[in-house]
Amino acid sequence: MLFFVLRVIFYNIIVSYMVDFPLLQAVLITVMSLMMLIYLLACRPLIRLLNMAELCFYELCIFLVNLCVLIYANLDDQGKEAAEVRDNLADTIIGTNIAFGAFSIIFLVLEVGLALYEGYQLAKKASKEQGTSVCL
């Protein structure tokens, strides 16, 4: 938990105090995002596989957006227009945002389905112990 809180604190420090250095901001935020992905894959801080997959997916989306922002900042720093590249980056960010929302719903449905299944299994087990039957 401390790791996640420190990440938010460092993010806020970077955004608020390095406002005059957008390329450095983008580099540091992208590195933090990559470190979070590595941490999640190496340490597996969540026990349930579904929760771990959900968090990894969200972090991957955040990393992808941060990488696009880093490329934007690099183009701005070099003074390059590169309209086609910028359009492709914008499409990537929009697509990532859509996927983020869509997969949020998918993960929610999976969580509800698993909770219902586990509740059914518990009710079935309790009914066996009491000698009754469970009907849906």
Residue pairs with C-beta under 8 A, 6 or more apart in sequence:
3 39
3 45
7 32
7 36
10 32
11 29
11 32
14 25
14 28
14 29
14 32
15 25
15 29
18 24
18 25
18 28
19 25
22 73
22 76
22 77
23 73
23 74
23 76
23 77
25 73
26 66
26 69
26 70
26 72
26 73
26 74
27 70
27 73
29 66
29 69
29 70
30 63
30 66
30 67
30 69
30 70
33 59
33 62
33 63
33 66
34 63
36 59
36 62
36 63
37 56
37 59
37 60
37 63
39 45
40 52
40 55
40 56
40 59
41 56
44 52
46 52
46 55
50 107
50 110
50 111
50 114
54 103
54 107
57 103
57 107
58 100
61 96
61 99
61 100
64 92
64 96
65 93
65 96
65 97
68 89
68 92
68 93
71 85
71 89
72 86
72 89
75 82
75 85
75 86
120 134
120 136
123 134
124 134
127 133
127 134
